Each structure stands twice: as C-alpha cells, then as structure tokens.
Amino acid sequence: MQHIAFLLYPGFQIMSLAAVSVFEFTNRELARKAYDISYISEAGGPLPTSLGMTIETEPFGDPTFDTLIVAGAPSFVLPKPGESAFIRAALGASRRVASICTGAVFLAEADILDGRRATTHWCLAREMKARYPKIRLEEDRIFIIDGSVWTSAGMTAGIDLALAMVEKDHGIEVARAVARMLVVYHRRAGGQSQFSALLELEPKSDRIQRALDFARSNLKSQLSVEELAEAAHLSPRQFSRAFRAETGQSPAKAVENLRLEAARLMMEQSRHPIDVVADETGFADRERMRRAFLRAFGQPPQAIRRNAQQQYQT
C-alpha cells in the first residue's frame, strides 16, 4: 500500500483535492487499498479551504511517504519556514514530491526546483520566473516530471498528474479504467499545452464558430479564406473583417494555430512519422511544420516528441 499525503494550509484551493478521487477510484478498480490518503498541515487540526469549509488535518511528523502532494492556492502564497523544511525533508525521505497549481511556490521556496523543469498555473508563470530564475519553468505544460519531483498546471491538471502517477504505479490499463469512471479524458500528455487554440479565439458569433469548426475538421485541406467564408455563409471580405474583429487574429494565423495544436498532439501521442503528421495537419511538408514549431514553441517537432516520451520513462 502506498501512502499519499496532501500538504494543506489555510485557504488552499479546494480544487486541488479533485486529485484524491483518482486514488480513490484506483482502490476501487484494483479492489484493494492500493493508496492510503492523509491530509497534513504544520500544526494539524481543522483548516479552512478556499470556500471556507474546513478539513481535518494531521500535524507534520515523519516526512517519509510514497508521495507528498502540495495543494495549490487561489493566489501567490508563500510557505512558512516549517513547511519549507518539511518539504525539503520529504524530498529525501519520500519516493516523489509533487505540487498542484500554485503549490509549485512551496517547492520553489524549499529550493527543490532549482535547475529542474517545472510548471504551474499559467497566470502565475511570469511572477515565478522573476522570483525563481533558477527554475526551468515551462508555463505551457499540463504537468512535468523531473526526477522525483512532479509539478502540474492549475485546477484540473491535478487530475492529469494523479492519473500519470497511477499509470506509473499500476500501468496504463488501470489508469484508463479510472479515467473512464471519472469521465475524464485519458490522457492529456504532460507536454500538452495548457491552452486550446479554439478557446483562445473565443468567437462571438455562430458564423465564425462554424468556420472554425470547419477548419478544425478539415485541417488537411488548403483552407483558403474563400472556403472558410463559405462555411460561415459570408463573403470573403465580410468574413475576413468579422473574423479579425471577433478573434483578434487573421484567418490564416488562426488556421496555423489550429494546425500547430493538432500536430503537437500527434507528435506527443502517436508514433506517426513527421512527414505523415505534417500531411495530416495541413502543413504540406515537414520543413514548413518545423519552422512553425520553432516560431510557436521554440523547439522542433522531434524535441516535442522526445520530451513527451521522457515524461513516461522517468
């Protein structure tokens, strides 16, 4: 049986505890208590959550766990000296130490992220980069594994982190079964973007949304302005003007972002050759896709695939 301890503190974000359900349903799937969950804090006792309700915690003791997970907070919260010391001790005594969302601040203050790759909620990334320049912060990631230290992005990314832990501990089939019971997607790869190109565009009208849906479903096609305008039932001139007004992007730029999103997902989650990925996502050739990846991600497609594979070999 593996002991999972959640390190909590006053006002922690209650969404962090969504990850608990992953371990709960793993126990159900395996029909045994594979994970034992505890909630700890420096002094113990009842702690208020971000919603004001309280949760009972145990005081710090032996820092030896299978996994210590630090909960996130709704804002930038610094740990107390005793919390930082406990996290440092846990890194040496436990198999892995993790953070959800802004809990990465606690790991940073404990000096265990220096020189490591890490991620956190995108809205905190700039502040963390400025405050902790030694961290190799990758703000556009769902979760990152660097040795025995795991970090995740905000909110629901804690579920992805927990599913990855279950996959590491009990295999992919168990993790898939748990994801099905929780009715969540299994699995968003750790290297996958925190953002969706469609979510970032946020069109205001059904016509522009129809054009975007058409583009996403036909990435292999040329997707000219004329094609998109026809899908939106507008003239090309009306469409281009309305598209930029509603999304802040040109149709060509939006299509490239959709292609990049689809191509990166294929690179992360499939073994298709790069030429096939480029063709399926409408880049026409691998060199054009490589240049687009360098502009958008600062890395070529091969590096994106290699990073995603390393997440599950660590």
HURARA-V339595 format. One line per field, one symbol per residue. burial: b if it has 9 or more other C-alpha atoms within 8 Angstrom, else e. Layout:
burial: ???
//
This chain:
burial: ebbbbbbbeebbbbebebbbebbbbbbbbbeebbbbbbbbbbebbebbbbeeeeebbbbbeebebbbbbbbbbbeeeebeeebbbbbbbbbebbbbbbbbbbbbbbbbbbebbbeebbbbbbebbeebbeebeebbbebbbbbbbbebbbbbbbbbbbbbbbbbebbbeebbebbbbbbbeeeeebeebbbbebeebeeebebeeebbbbbbebbbeebbeebebbebbbbbebbbeebbebbbebbebbbeebbebbbbbbbbbbbbeeeeebeebbbbbbbbbbebbbbbbbeeeeebbeebbebbbebeee
//
